[in-house]
Amino acid sequence: LPPCRCVISQQEVQSFIERCLTTVGAKPHHASSLAEVLVTADCRGHYSHGLNRMDMYLKDIQTGVCAVEGEPVVEKESAATALVDGNNLLGPVVGNFCMNLAIRKAKEVGIGWVVAHGSNHFGIAGYYSMQALKENMIGMSFTNTSPLVVPTRGKERTLGTNPLSVAAPAEHGDSFVLDTATSAVALGKVELNERRGDPIPDGWGCDPEGHVTTDPKSVLTGGGLVPIGGSEATGGYKGYGLGMMVEVFCGILAGAQYSKYVRTWKVTDRVANLGQCFVAINPENFAPGFNERMSDLLSIQRDQDPAEPGSPVLAPGDPERLNMKKCEEIGGIPYHINVVKYINDYVKKIGISQLLPCDNVVSV
């Protein structure tokens, strides 16, 4: 990490994002839904999915390729299931609607499984699965994305980074929160390295010929990402299979665009029509003592002697918790100065005069 970062309070970033979105025509409550997802991503340390991405959402609204009017609509439902038309609204607007519906169903019948078509990029998948934790439920969320991943043995990008997230409650507010792309890395991480001028590690992506590369530019211009596991020899076909599984739950089940038919990343020439899937499961409908066993499961992993002293074994969600604690301690989110500059320059063009401040610089 570079030694200096500008620290901006969460409230300041939230208000700034809301201001930018309403300036281009988003409804205030839609703007605040998106702002909250982006700020949450940054607090959790996923800078690739926060403020860094705001220009993309603004552009989607400005070009009219993403709708600002209307609300999501339930097209078909049973006690435990629903098919939702996202009406091409901002992804977080659709995601919140669907996850709330899934939780409501799970309260009544033990499980809620809701899929949506007509959605857009919804930020971090974990934001939605974690909503279930507030109700002491298991949450899951999935989305398809623009085709960026080259399948094992291929050289064409025919799958998205297709993330999946599973959140499960433990005792005393502790939890398991898995939130992962099914590609070796999310595209935003490659974009961030390119913006910073850093090379990427081996095994993140390939060039247009399908060969592994450390140049983020060649991944972003004609190359692609590789599935979790990397090459065939190291088990990449497992990540490839998981990516397809997410597509089954999203594009295929919801009747949205899927695989190579999803629009090209950052080419906003047409509606995205993404497919997304949201699940809530009530542990009360199963064996008693779920939270206690969950805490034990987490302790078994965390309490073992680490291979490297000083690098403890973590459970999914722990790195994010540490990041949130750090933000709390320093009184805000520590952004890379280039990201703040980039976003400020971008929003000046849409007539925003109250820019993000960069007076609170700290060494991290």
ZAMARGU-4260 file (C-alpha; in steps of 0.2 Angstrom, whole numbers, plus 5000, padded with zeros to 4 digits):
<rodrens>
0) 5000/5000/5000 | 5006/5018/4997 | 5011/5026/5013 | 4998/5041/5011 | 4979/5040/5010
5) 4966/5053/5012 | 4953/5049/5025 | 4935/5053/5022 | 4921/5050/5034 | 4908/5037/5028
10) 4894/5050/5030 | 4903/5062/5019 | 4906/5049/5005 | 4888/5043/5007 | 4881/5061/5005
15) 4893/5065/4990 | 4888/5049/4981 | 4869/5053/4984 | 4872/5071/4978 | 4880/5065/4962
20) 4867/5052/4958 | 4852/5064/4961 | 4861/5077/4950 | 4860/5065/4935 | 4842/5061/4939
25) 4841/5046/4952 | 4827/5047/4965 | 4834/5051/4982 | 4829/5034/4990 | 4837/5025/4975
30) 4853/5036/4976 | 4854/5032/4995 | 4852/5013/4991 | 4867/5013/4979 | 4877/5025/4990
35) 4876/5013/5005 | 4881/4998/4995 | 4897/5007/4988 | 4902/5014/5005 | 4899/4997/5013
40) 4911/4990/5000 | 4924/5003/5004 | 4923/5001/5023 | 4925/4982/5021 | 4941/4985/5011
45) 4934/4981/4994 | 4939/4997/4985 | 4937/4989/4968 | 4918/4989/4971 | 4915/5006/4980
50) 4918/5024/4976 | 4930/5018/4962 | 4915/5012/4952 | 4904/5027/4954 | 4907/5034/4937
55) 4900/5018/4929 | 4884/5020/4938 | 4883/5039/4934 | 4886/5035/4916 | 4873/5021/4915
60) 4860/5034/4921 | 4866/5048/4910 | 4865/5038/4895 | 4848/5032/4899 | 4854/5014/4898
65) 4848/5011/4916 | 4831/5017/4922 | 4827/5030/4936 | 4808/5029/4936 | 4798/5015/4943
70) 4801/5001/4956 | 4804/4982/4954 | 4789/4971/4952 | 4784/4953/4957 | 4779/4944/4941
75) 4776/4927/4948 | 4776/4920/4966 | 4773/4905/4978 | 4775/4905/4996 | 4793/4902/4995
80) 4798/4909/4978 | 4797/4924/4967 | 4802/4930/4950 | 4805/4949/4950 | 4806/4961/4935
85) 4819/4974/4941 | 4813/4986/4927 | 4831/4990/4923 | 4833/5000/4939 | 4849/5002/4948
90) 4856/4985/4954 | 4855/4989/4973 | 4837/4995/4971 | 4833/4978/4964 | 4844/4969/4976
95) 4836/4976/4992 | 4819/4973/4985 | 4822/4955/4982 | 4832/4951/4998 | 4818/4959/5008
100) 4806/4948/4999 | 4816/4933/5002 | 4818/4936/5021 | 4799/4940/5022 | 4796/4923/5014
105) 4808/4914/5025 | 4800/4921/5041 | 4784/4913/5035 | 4789/4897/5027 | 4807/4894/5032
110) 4815/4898/5015 | 4813/4912/5002 | 4821/4910/4985 | 4819/4925/4974 | 4827/4928/4956
115) 4827/4944/4946 | 4829/4948/4928 | 4830/4966/4921 | 4843/4971/4934 | 4860/4980/4934
120) 4877/4979/4943 | 4873/4978/4961 | 4889/4981/4970 | 4896/4968/4982 | 4886/4952/4983
125) 4889/4951/5002 | 4879/4967/5005 | 4863/4957/5001 | 4867/4940/5010 | 4872/4950/5026
130) 4854/4957/5027 | 4848/4940/5032 | 4860/4941/5047 | 4850/4955/5055 | 4835/4942/5056
135) 4846/4928/5062 | 4845/4919/5045 | 4857/4912/5032 | 4858/4923/5017 | 4864/4919/4999
140) 4866/4931/4984 | 4872/4928/4967 | 4873/4938/4951 | 4879/4935/4933 | 4890/4949/4925
145) 4897/4954/4908 | 4907/4940/4901 | 4925/4942/4907 | 4931/4924/4911 | 4939/4913/4899
150) 4933/4895/4903 | 4946/4881/4906 | 4954/4876/4889 | 4946/4891/4880 | 4952/4908/4874
155) 4935/4917/4873 | 4926/4926/4887 | 4910/4917/4889 | 4906/4918/4908 | 4905/4933/4920
160) 4915/4934/4936 | 4898/4928/4943 | 4900/4931/4962 | 4892/4921/4976 | 4890/4926/4994
165) 4884/4915/5009 | 4882/4923/5026 | 4877/4913/5042 | 4874/4920/5059 | 4884/4914/5075
170) 4883/4919/5093 | 4886/4937/5100 | 4884/4945/5082 | 4898/4935/5075 | 4896/4927/5058
175) 4903/4918/5043 | 4902/4929/5027 | 4909/4922/5011 | 4909/4934/4997 | 4918/4929/4982
180) 4919/4930/4963 | 4921/4913/4954 | 4935/4921/4944 | 4953/4920/4952 | 4950/4939/4955
185) 4937/4952/4952 | 4939/4963/4937 | 4939/4979/4948 | 4955/4973/4956 | 4964/4972/4939
190) 4956/4990/4935 | 4963/4996/4952 | 4980/4990/4948 | 4980/4998/4931 | 4974/5015/4938
195) 4988/5014/4951 | 5001/5009/4937 | 5005/4992/4946 | 5007/4975/4938 | 4995/4961/4942
200) 5001/4945/4951 | 5003/4929/4940 | 4986/4919/4939 | 4974/4934/4939 | 4971/4935/4920
205) 4977/4930/4903 | 4981/4940/4887 | 4970/4939/4871 | 4979/4922/4866 | 4974/4914/4882
210) 4991/4915/4890 | 4994/4921/4908 | 5000/4939/4909 | 5005/4951/4923 | 5000/4967/4912
215) 4983/4973/4918 | 4981/4982/4901 | 4982/4967/4891 | 4969/4958/4902 | 4957/4974/4900
220) 4960/4975/4882 | 4956/4959/4873 | 4962/4947/4887 | 4952/4940/4901 | 4951/4933/4919
225) 4954/4915/4923 | 4942/4905/4935 | 4946/4902/4953 | 4960/4889/4953 | 4969/4896/4938
230) 4975/4883/4925 | 4968/4866/4922 | 4982/4858/4931 | 4979/4868/4947 | 4960/4865/4947
235) 4953/4879/4937 | 4939/4869/4930 | 4932/4869/4948 | 4930/4888/4948 | 4924/4887/4930
240) 4910/4875/4936 | 4906/4886/4950 | 4904/4901/4938 | 4892/4891/4927 | 4882/4886/4943
245) 4880/4904/4947 | 4874/4907/4929 | 4861/4893/4931 | 4854/4902/4947 | 4854/4919/4938
250) 4853/4921/4919 | 4845/4904/4916 | 4833/4903/4930 | 4827/4921/4929 | 4826/4922/4910
255) 4839/4936/4909 | 4854/4938/4898 | 4867/4925/4901 | 4885/4920/4896 | 4891/4928/4880
260) 4874/4937/4878 | 4877/4949/4892 | 4883/4965/4886 | 4902/4969/4885 | 4909/4976/4901
265) 4909/4995/4901 | 4901/4996/4884 | 4884/5003/4889 | 4876/5002/4871 | 4861/4992/4878
270) 4852/4987/4893 | 4861/4975/4904 | 4846/4964/4909 | 4857/4955/4922 | 4850/4940/4931
275) 4852/4939/4950 | 4847/4927/4964 | 4843/4930/4983 | 4840/4917/4996 | 4835/4917/5014
280) 4835/4902/5025 | 4828/4902/5043 | 4839/4890/5054 | 4824/4889/5066 | 4816/4877/5053
285) 4831/4865/5056 | 4841/4858/5070 | 4841/4868/5086 | 4857/4876/5092 | 4863/4883/5075
290) 4871/4899/5081 | 4881/4889/5094 | 4887/4876/5082 | 4892/4890/5070 | 4902/4899/5083
295) 4911/4882/5087 | 4915/4880/5069 | 4922/4897/5067 | 4933/4894/5083 | 4939/4878/5077
300) 4947/4887/5062 | 4953/4903/5071 | 4960/4895/5086 | 4972/4883/5078 | 4991/4887/5078
305) 4995/4897/5062 | 5008/4890/5050 | 5016/4907/5051 | 5017/4915/5068 | 5008/4932/5068
310) 4997/4927/5053 | 4982/4919/5062 | 4969/4908/5053 | 4954/4919/5048 | 4937/4914/5044
315) 4927/4921/5029 | 4922/4939/5034 | 4936/4942/5046 | 4947/4952/5035 | 4932/4964/5031
320) 4929/4965/5050 | 4947/4971/5053 | 4945/4984/5039 | 4929/4991/5047 | 4938/4992/5064
325) 4952/5001/5056 | 4940/5014/5047 | 4932/5016/5064 | 4949/5020/5073 | 4954/5032/5060
330) 4937/5040/5058 | 4934/5037/5040 | 4939/5027/5024 | 4957/5028/5019 | 4956/5031/5000
335) 4971/5031/4988 | 4973/5049/4982 | 4972/5044/4964 | 4954/5037/4966 | 4948/5053/4975
340) 4956/5064/4961 | 4949/5053/4947 | 4931/5054/4954 | 4932/5072/4958 | 4938/5076/4940
345) 4924/5065/4934 | 4910/5073/4944 | 4916/5091/4940 | 4910/5087/4922 | 4892/5084/4928
350) 4892/5101/4937 | 4896/5095/4955 | 4905/5109/4964 | 4906/5101/4982 | 4920/5089/4979
355) 4927/5075/4990 | 4939/5083/5002 | 4957/5077/5003 | 4964/5087/5018 | 4965/5073/5030
360) 4980/5063/5024 | 4987/5049/5034 | 5001/5036/5033 | 4994/5019/5033
</rodrens>
